[in-house]
Amino acid sequence: MTVHRRGIIKNPESSAIEKKIKRGNAQRQASSGRGKATILLLLLIAVTGLVSWMYFTWTDDFTHTLVSRGEILTQPRVFMVDCSEDYKKYKHFPGCTPTKCGRAISDNVVTLEEAQRLRRLAERGLSLAGSDGGASILDLHSGALSMGKQFVNVYRYFKDEIRDVFTEEDFELYRDVRGRIQNAIAETFGLDSTQMYLTKPTFFSRINSTSAKTTHDEYWHPHIDKETYGSFDYTSLLYLSDYGVEFGGGRFVFMDPKTNRTVEPLTGRVSFFSSGSENLHRVEKVEWGTRYAITVSYTCDPDYAIDNPSLP
């Protein structure tokens, strides 16, 4: 007996209909996938555009360069701001205590050759020691010199070598330059320069990208000089190296309520400002190279005056 297997006999028309249904489903799935991909692409473009807009808007609205390294100022660039209430907490000294406040930058106070001589002075002094972290200082007034994680008195610690490191001509130039900076501040803010006094700390600084080892190396925090040092009324910086050439980062930043305003260091450039909270500021972290500068500070209170340095 022959056994016949039962099977399903398909109608040709039924098979054609099934194929059309499957093809339609496949097309709908592909179309849906393309639709989702298009939506995702549009969202990505929108988000990218928004981020770009935010970046450029932030850059334009929140960061402004007061003076760039590529500029050479023939006249001081002065920006006046309202004085803070800080000075009312201290004794008032007519002709000196800030009543007109602001910040200024000048490329005419110190010559390039003088700045280079002061840079060599700083290099010689700081070569004797230096911080383990990224920020080292040399104070010719007190003798403070960074060494490892502490400070030593350069005049006592290196007393037998000190006249091989510094000369009388070095100190004479330093005294002359700091006097010219004092006169520039007095002229800009309408002060009696004879009522201004040098105060501490006044020092050379050398900053590089080495990681901080102590809080003394953390120079980048925002601060107000009048709050940090009550004696300060006017602060100045003389730059001894060039931003973007000898170091990266390390710009000086005034942190105003709606805008950061930067100064790009240039050898021989002097920046000065009233020391109250109207001039909250910081220094950017140095990313590469070495940044040299001198901070020279002035007070109106004779009780906090310091003498010019002299070679022992």
KALINBEL-V334524 format. One record per residue. N is the residue number from 0. SS is DSSP state (A for helix, B for strand, O for the rest). Layout:
n,ss
N,SS
N,SS
//
This chain:
n,ss
0,O
1,O
2,O
3,O
4,O
5,O
6,O
7,O
8,O
9,O
10,O
11,A
12,A
13,A
14,A
15,A
16,A
17,A
18,A
19,A
20,A
21,A
22,A
23,A
24,A
25,A
26,A
27,A
28,A
29,A
30,A
31,A
32,A
33,A
34,A
35,A
36,A
37,A
38,A
39,A
40,A
41,A
42,A
43,A
44,A
45,A
46,A
47,A
48,A
49,A
50,A
51,A
52,A
53,A
54,A
55,A
56,A
57,A
58,A
59,A
60,A
61,A
62,B
63,B
64,B
65,B
66,B
67,O
68,O
69,O
70,O
71,O
72,O
73,O
74,O
75,O
76,B
77,B
78,B
79,B
80,B
81,O
82,O
83,O
84,O
85,A
86,A
87,A
88,A
89,O
90,O
91,O
92,O
93,O
94,O
95,O
96,O
97,O
98,O
99,O
100,B
101,B
102,B
103,B
104,B
105,B
106,O
107,O
108,O
109,O
110,O
111,A
112,A
113,A
114,A
115,A
116,A
117,A
118,A
119,A
120,A
121,A
122,A
123,A
124,A
125,A
126,O
127,O
128,O
129,B
130,B
131,O
132,O
133,O
134,B
135,B
136,B
137,B
138,O
139,O
140,O
141,O
142,O
143,B
144,B
145,B
146,B
147,B
148,O
149,B
150,B
151,B
152,B
153,A
154,A
155,A
156,A
157,O
158,O
159,O
160,O
161,A
162,A
163,A
164,A
165,O
166,O
167,A
168,A
169,A
170,A
171,A
172,A
173,A
174,A
175,A
176,A
177,A
178,A
179,A
180,A
181,A
182,A
183,A
184,A
185,A
186,A
187,A
188,A
189,O
190,O
191,O
192,A
193,A
194,A
195,O
196,B
197,B
198,B
199,B
200,B
201,B
202,B
203,B
204,B
205,B
206,B
207,O
208,O
209,O
210,O
211,O
212,O
213,O
214,A
215,A
216,A
217,O
218,O
219,O
220,O
221,O
222,B
223,O
224,A
225,A
226,A
227,A
228,O
229,O
230,O
231,O
232,O
233,B
234,B
235,B
236,B
237,B
238,B
239,O
240,O
241,O
242,B
243,O
244,O
245,O
246,B
247,B
248,B
249,O
250,O
251,B
252,B
253,B
254,B
255,O
256,O
257,O
258,O
259,B
260,B
261,B
262,B
263,O
264,O
265,O
266,O
267,O
268,O
269,B
270,B
271,B
272,B
273,B
274,O
275,O
276,A
277,A
278,A
279,O
280,B
281,B
282,B
283,O
284,O
285,B
286,B
287,B
288,B
289,O
290,B
291,B
292,B
293,B
294,B
295,B
296,B
297,B
298,B
299,O
300,O
301,A
302,A
303,A
304,O
305,O
306,O
307,O
308,O
309,O
310,O
311,O
//
